[in-house]
Amino acid sequence: MLSGEQFGRLFETFGQTAFRLETLAVYDIEEEREEFERFLAGGDMGPDWDDNPWVRSMTDKGKQVSRVHVLKSPLTAYLRYELAAYPGNITAGETIGIIDHAEGDVTGLPDHDFWLFDDQDVYRMHYTPGGAFIGAELLPHEKRAEYRNYRDMALAEATPFEDYWERHR
């Protein structure tokens, strides 16, 4: 299993595409705690929210970054925070879709997060029940087709973030 630092290096080395399926209602990310508290208090979120530099570091190199977040409204405070940050990710070039189970049930997707890099390497993300990252597990190559299908299904079923946000903000 890769630690956070080891896993983070993959974003510097993947070739062309990175896709994420997100499934949790809360992520407990130490580096976000102060920003999350500022968001809850209605504070200024700073310029990184307008154009995410982490996403930009990949898309400026011609790489494609996309995600689908599977959730259920009403949104948790953390999801309101995360979704409020998505416009800056989109400005930086990420494609984001939402599947809200409160608006219709999509079956057949896994109940866990994963990243698929370059259609080749699949990493299942592991978290504590409270949403703290434990590690990323590289899945066997025999799982590639299955996870490509999950990606394709999620992208086909997702509502573009902009449309979802218009209805739910």
Solvent accessible surface area in square Angstrom, and as a share of the most:
residue,aa,sasa,rsa
1,M,142,0.63
2,L,49,0.25
3,S,52,0.34
4,G,39,0.38
5,E,133,0.60
6,Q,78,0.35
7,F,12,0.05
8,G,33,0.32
9,R,119,0.43
10,L,39,0.20
11,F,17,0.07
12,E,126,0.57
13,T,101,0.59
14,F,12,0.05
15,G,35,0.34
16,Q,112,0.50
17,T,45,0.26
18,A,1,0.01
19,F,6,0.02
20,R,31,0.11
21,L,0,0.00
22,E,3,0.01
23,T,30,0.18
24,L,50,0.25
25,A,47,0.37
26,V,67,0.39
27,Y,9,0.03
28,D,52,0.27
29,I,63,0.32
30,E,127,0.57
31,E,153,0.69
32,E,46,0.21
33,R,120,0.44
34,E,135,0.60
35,E,45,0.20
36,F,41,0.17
37,E,106,0.48
38,R,88,0.32
39,F,46,0.19
40,L,82,0.41
41,A,89,0.69
42,G,68,0.65
43,G,34,0.32
44,D,121,0.63
45,M,27,0.12
46,G,26,0.25
47,P,109,0.69
48,D,79,0.41
49,W,36,0.13
50,D,101,0.52
51,D,52,0.27
52,N,35,0.18
53,P,69,0.43
54,W,109,0.38
55,V,0,0.00
56,R,77,0.28
57,S,58,0.37
58,M,5,0.02
59,T,26,0.15
60,D,98,0.51
61,K,142,0.60
62,G,51,0.49
63,K,25,0.11
64,Q,124,0.55
65,V,3,0.02
66,S,22,0.14
67,R,17,0.06
68,V,0,0.00
69,H,0,0.00
70,V,15,0.09
71,L,10,0.05
72,K,133,0.56
73,S,23,0.15
74,P,130,0.82
75,L,29,0.14
76,T,48,0.28
77,A,35,0.27
78,Y,15,0.06
79,L,2,0.01
80,R,112,0.41
81,Y,6,0.02
82,E,17,0.08
83,L,0,0.00
84,A,25,0.20
85,A,24,0.18
86,Y,3,0.01
87,P,55,0.35
88,G,1,0.01
89,N,9,0.05
90,I,44,0.22
91,T,80,0.46
92,A,0,0.00
93,G,40,0.39
94,E,4,0.02
95,T,86,0.50
96,I,6,0.03
97,G,8,0.07
98,I,2,0.01
99,I,6,0.03
100,D,7,0.04
101,H,59,0.26
102,A,56,0.43
103,E,87,0.39
104,G,39,0.38
105,D,111,0.58
106,V,26,0.15
107,T,103,0.60
108,G,50,0.48
109,L,31,0.16
110,P,17,0.11
111,D,124,0.64
112,H,25,0.11
113,D,2,0.01
114,F,0,0.00
115,W,7,0.02
116,L,2,0.01
117,F,8,0.03
118,D,44,0.23
119,D,49,0.26
120,Q,80,0.35
121,D,50,0.26
122,V,2,0.01
123,Y,15,0.06
124,R,78,0.29
125,M,11,0.05
126,H,45,0.20
127,Y,43,0.17
128,T,52,0.30
129,P,151,0.95
130,G,48,0.47
131,G,2,0.02
132,A,32,0.25
133,F,69,0.29
134,I,97,0.49
135,G,1,0.01
136,A,0,0.00
137,E,63,0.28
138,L,93,0.46
139,L,20,0.10
140,P,72,0.45
141,H,96,0.43
142,E,147,0.66
143,K,79,0.34
144,R,64,0.23
145,A,59,0.46
146,E,64,0.29
147,Y,11,0.04
148,R,66,0.24
149,N,95,0.49
150,Y,38,0.14
151,R,42,0.15
152,D,71,0.37
153,M,67,0.30
154,A,0,0.00
155,L,76,0.38
156,A,86,0.67
157,E,95,0.43
158,A,20,0.15
159,T,35,0.21
160,P,76,0.48
161,F,2,0.01
162,E,92,0.41
163,D,75,0.39
164,Y,1,0.00
165,W,37,0.13
166,E,123,0.55
167,R,136,0.50
168,H,63,0.28
169,R,183,0.67
